[in-house]
Amino acid sequence: MKLIRRFAFVVILFSGLVDACAYNLPTVPPFQMDDSGGQVVFPDSEVEFEARLLFQPQMDIPVYLQIMDAFAPEIDTQVDLYQLQPRGQNVYGLKLTQPFGSIVRYRYFYSDPANPELDCLGKPVEQRFYRFAGNGKVQDIICAFEPAPYNGETGRISGQIFSQKDGAPLVDILVSSGGQYTFTASDGSFLIDHLPTGTHNLFAMSVTGEHEPFQQGAEVAANSTTLALIHMKPAKIVEIKFNVQVEEAQSENLPIRMAGNLYQFGYTFSWPPGGSNLPSLRAPLLVKDISANQYSITLSLPSGYDFRYKYTLGNGFINGELDKTGKALTRQLLVPEANDTIEDGIAAFSMANIAPLPFMVRVPNSTPPSDIISIQFNLNGWRDPIPMCSLGDNQWLFTLYNPLQNIHDASYRYCRNEQCGFADDIATMGKDSPGLPVAQRLLAPNTWDTVAEWAYSSRALEQATVVGHPVRPRSSGFITGVELISPYSPTWLPYMESAFQNIHALGANRVFLPSAWGLIDDSKPVLDVLPGQTPLWAEMTQMLEMANRQGLRVVIYPMIHFDEPIEAWWQNTKRDAIWWQNWFDRYRVFMLHHADLAESKGAAGLVLDGGYILPFVLDVQFSDGSYSNPPEDAEGQMLSLIQEIRSRYHGTLFWALSNPSDLKVFDDLAGEADWIYLNFSPPLNSISDQPDINAEVSKQLDNIIYPAYVETNKPLVIGIRYPSEAGARNGCTSRFGDCWRTEESNLASLAPEDYVIDEKLQDQIYAAYLYAINQRDWVKGFVSQGYYPPAALADPGTSIHGKLVSATLWYWYPRMVAEK
């Protein structure tokens, strides 16, 4: 054995973006604009909105319709509220006028904005959509407001969307009805369930604008499915140049971005808790003309599209442009039919009579060079973090121009790579931190803050040494992999290229890329995308391309997320013949969607997880004594589905499971796969030092995994997920003296007293697995699971990003796949 010094590797990401926003403290005086205030005037359409309440409202309690700004949080004042008038029993209405072609996002409130409408499952409605395409009427049905739950009958709308041009199915089409929305799968299919009976407005739009919006009424009957086949017309794409004039006296190189309501401008079409649907770094930067105080950008836009946009020094809410009255401005452009140039003028970012407030911070020298420092504001709740601007020498700046009303009551904090609540300043760490008071900075606006240390920062990797062992090189097909954590966040995308560079530098040749859908149940199961947590097809495409550029082959891992513990979810379901058929229909769409994605993007593998289907193919007994009661032909249905997957995807199919004994249960089904992917992180009992850990891991492999492997005789790859915490030997985090399973953990909810970080123990466990696999030719691969892409964290979780164990992988991985 020998000790090998692990040399740190770093990657620089977005250096251009950081350099572009290095500027001095600016003051932005108003700029004269035309009287339209940035709005282009179009012919109007008048539409009557009629809302029918499915409960008896209280007397004299008003009902409001709220038209939401495309970028502002719903709970803020940057919205338009309209009080509806009684039209009959439990029916309210009003007329609204908007420019022809406008698409409005709206929802209803009862009494005040703190009481939004609920869907029939009792969840707050995020948004409804309506397109003003002439004078007309829209009839909406409101299931409930708090505290009146809905207990009536429901139905569903199921359909497919195709291109009118060639009949091809369209993916990533947003479909909305009855206050719910979803996105189409690869076959163009969609499902909106749990809708109250009656007529609903069915709306569909392309997130990239490549097809023209669609809208029509849809009648929903009780316990029935309304079928909808939709053909959308391709949009004409035109080139629009935006020239943006800024005040002549403004000479600083301001990092002005364009926030727009299309995917290619970073728009996520979802509303995460922080209130913004556009992470700052995903919005494009404008180019400054150095000879004039003018910026410009040329865009490819769909003709006729209702393009909502604004110029911003932050995201769509913080530091958005203001009109000449000081009100937050969102511009509207109904895209013309031919190439054109738009001349815009920015009135102001600063609020009248309120000076911009600078935030300057010095961060530790140990801050990774690839990191971008972010600031987060608590304005009636923590908002989405905003990237700061580098001044060099670990100094960063952010100037807050707006909103500044009641700013003395606000607080703020710093974090890395927009991961506040995770990669925090240690003085303000955790999701419930009160932060630093803005009032204190108001008293001394030119003082510097100092981050003494980052939460979950670690020097262990810098000082790491690796115990070297002779490594037996495997064949070129041996898998050295890293699996990303799930669910996904849209804030990760700007940092994914750096993450893939880091993974490749470890010596990995595969990255397992999760894509999670959510499973909920009432009387009918719904397995569907999770807006803001499921990467869209376009996002998966970008991540595959990034990984391939870094020399990584991608394995797509479709995952299912539950609203509650898995067994509890299964116990509470109906599980009769009709229920099972609905479940299997949705599961089939889920798997074929990812098969199509894997095939179209040339993925190296696709995972089919047997754990999700165990109660379907086996009559499982749950802890409450009930049985899953699957259909008699369940295994035959699954075999047919696997063959269908094979017909759509021609790469490597992995069969994943967590219990090696389940290989016998899945004998016929697993036999249809090419590889077995074993998620294996069992407790390692009675271990104290490296030889004991090595012996325990070797025993687990020989006594538990090998007999199961012999049954299948398939190439087998082992994935492990052990936290860097004192409870790692039990495969869990020790919380309040209990074993807290890692799959239930939420880093942001942990407090320092809840855990004891132990990177060395995690490293020892990894070393034991690699040492044991090195001696066993029948193991064909190893995967580190739970990698957190956007930031290196020495946290108690399972991610290896930036931890001591990275040095061990860096030693083993390249040698395991080296030429003999």
Secondary structure, DSSP 8 states (H G I E B T S, - for coil): -EEEE--------SHHHHHHT-------------TTTT-----EEEEEEEEEESS---TT--EEEEEE-SSS-TTSSSEEEEE-EEEETTEEEEEEEEETT-EEEEEEEESSTTSB-B-TTS-B---EEEE--SSEEEEEEE-B-TT----S-EEEEEEEEEETTT--B--SEEEEETTEEEE--TTSEEEEEEEESEEEEEEEEETTS-B--EEEEEEE-TT-EEEEEEEE-B--EEEEEEEEE--TT--S----EEEESSGGGT--SS--TTS-SS-GGGS-B-EEETTTTEEEEEEEEETT-EEEEEEESSSSSTTB-B-TTS-B--EEEE--SS-EEEEEE--BSS-TT---EEEEEE--TTS-TT--EEEEEESSSB---EE-EEEETTEEEEEE-S--TTGGG-EEEEEETT-TTTSBBGGG-STT---EEHHHHHHSTT-EEE---BTT--STTTT-EEEE-------TT-EEEEEE-SS--GGGGGGHHHHHHHHHHTT--EEEEEEEEEEEESSSEEEEE-TTTS--HHHHHHHHHHHHHTT-EEEEEEEEEESS-HHHHHHTS--SHHHHHHHHHHHHHHHHHHHHHHHHTT-SEEEEEGGGTHHHHS--B-TTS-B----TTHHHHHHHHHHHHHHH--SEEEEEES-TTHHHHTHHHHTTSSEEEEE------S--SHHHHHHHHHHHIIIIIHHHHHHH---EEEEE---SBGGGGGTEEEETTEEEEGGG--GGG--GGG--B-HHHHHHHHHHHHHHHHT-TTEEEEEEEEE-TT-----SSS--TTSTHHHHHHHHHHHHTS--
